[in-house]
Amino acid sequence: MSFLIILAALVLLMFVAYRGFSVILFAPICALLAVLLTSPALVPPMFSEVFMDKLVGFLKLYFPVFLLGAVFGKVIELSGFSKAIVAAVINVVGRQRAMLSIVLVCAVLTYGGVSLFVVVFAVYPFAAEMFKASDIPKRLVPGTIALGAFTFTMDSLPGTPQIQNIIPTTFFKTDTWAAPWLGVIGSVFILIVGMTYLEWRRRQAAKAGEGYGSGHINEPEAYAAAKLPNALLALSPLVVVGVMNKVFTVIIPQVYGKTHTATLAGLGHPLITDVSKVVAIWAVEAALILGILTVLVFAFGPVKAKFAEGTKAAIAGSLLASMNTASEYGFGGIIAALPGFAVIADGLRAIPNPLINEAVTVTALAGITGSASGGMSIALAAMSDTFIATAQAAHIPLEVMHRVASMASGGMDTLPHNGAVITLLAVTGLTHKTSYKDIFTITCIKTAAVLVVIAVYYLLGIY
């Protein structure tokens, strides 16, 4: 019964998200309904101490990233840099390769360490401009961005600095370059199959006479100047963000150490910061500030006229996106605390093959919680000792366990209630009804990629 309660809460949340209702409203409702059916007396404390604690904790860490990412994307629009980059890319690769161009831009930024959410804000203006110029339906934008940002550079490519590739290192004592061959093979599979699918969708639309469409919301600001900025100049803010994110990631721990303590008279107690937990966040925030300043230095004229109104819209978008994701985080926290969740975890332990067990466990928990990093953290915290013991008994290197866990976390995490999916649709001004089909197909492709790398390991023994 406890398992059915969790399943019902999850299905209800996915249904309301797909129907276009606000997750900010329905995530706590669905979670608390599950608590009500489990133990009614716990509804108030679970709401205050679990849901709100998780929601506020998420906003405390990540709202500045959402805010700065939205402002960065907006000034890129207002400066005309997005149009300049689109024009240059079309000249190089051709209009029919607009989708590949957007996928590669997302991949470069994500592999460079830029947050997935920031990539959505930063790349959307380019995608909208390029799809409009190439007359490709706007409804295909979310699936294209998802392939570039939420798949192979997030968790498959060896060395990626995304959190989904970092979490397994603490459990398996590996590094981010674990099982490089399997990671590359999985990445190539995802990219080829994903692009094949997206191009098939584009050709279908073209055959039906469907173009970019009209009456869309959240369209990029029109750029009135007759002459576009230089393409290399337009790329400079993206380069600054990518490079300085890496630089700050290295410098911040050197300056502050793993833990920083400061004494301020007004506080009455030492201010202690665990720098190791926030270094990646501080780095991307600082890099985004420099990226915004770079745009303002090179294009202050075109930006200043619409800066006030443009940034208001960006801030409103960042508030909505961050609250959507934070509500999802709170939902996952409550679900993970219910008895039915333990039933699910115990059931998954019964799968005999170590790699299949790990893959199914991680992707199932990521799907239930709506979070790749959250689902993987819960799975490895509860079962890593079991995974390690069974892997050693089967003579499977822990590097392989790392890569499978990382890739599996990015499998079924992108169900309709996933925070990144909701953010992507909100930023692009589209809905689950119009665009989720393509995101779900990409989800199935990256889930299949996990089985591909497991099969490659068992057939060839390489990793």
C-alpha angles and dihedrals in degrees: 000000000000090000092051090052091056091045091051092050091050094047091048092051092048090048096051091044091051091048090055101252119145114273088201087068101034102041092071091039093054093044094048092047087059089050091047092055091046103042117346095197091062096061097095097042093044090051095048101034103033112020098038093038091055093043094050092043091054093049091046091058105033112024093088088054091052091046097048091042091054093048091047091052091048097051089047086058097045094047093057089238091123092055091047093052092045092051092049094048092049090051091052104039102019132242094279091063097056092117094052090049093055092045091052094047090051091046094051093049094045094046088047089062101259112146116259090237092051090050090056092053094042100045101040094080089053092046094049092048094046095046090048092049090048093041093235116153112267090223088074093060097087094051091049094050090044092056092050100041109024103045136041100007091046099058114347111056110083113249097023109153095215116124092245089067094042102052095068091056092071093052102039098031090235132128133242091266093063117145094359097181093052090047093052093046091050091047093051091048092051094046096047097043092041094050091045090055095046093048090050089053091049092050090049090054093046091050090052091050094247116151135177091299133217140252093049123155129224091033117169116264115267114253108222102188116108095222122055121225119259110280094229090050089049090053093051097086091053091049091048091052094047096045098040092047087061093043094051091046088061099038102045096064089047092053100039103023123217091302127025125201125192130177119215122178093219095057099053092213136058117277104230120188125187094219094185089068097050104032094099091049094047090047096053092043092053091045092051092050089054090046091053091047090050090056091048093049094051100034109023093134099060093037100050096063094062100021097107097049094035095054091047089059091045092051091049089051093049091050092052094045095047094046091049091054094041090053089052089051090053091049091053091049093056094044091051090053096054123098091241090064091061088051089055092048092049092049092052091053089067094071104107104208109080097217095042089045092052094044095050093043096050097043092045093052091044088053094048094048094038090230131100095203093039095049093046092047091053093046096048094041090054102035111018092106089054092046092050094047094049092044092052091047089053092043092241113154114241088232087068091049088052094052094045092049092048095048093043091055088063093052118083093001090101097070115140094276095053113125095225091051092050090047092049093051093045093051093047093045093237134120140232089250094058102035114014094089090070094044090052091050090053087049091055091048094054091045089053089050090066090058089047094056091045089052091047091052094051094043100043105016092225124134 
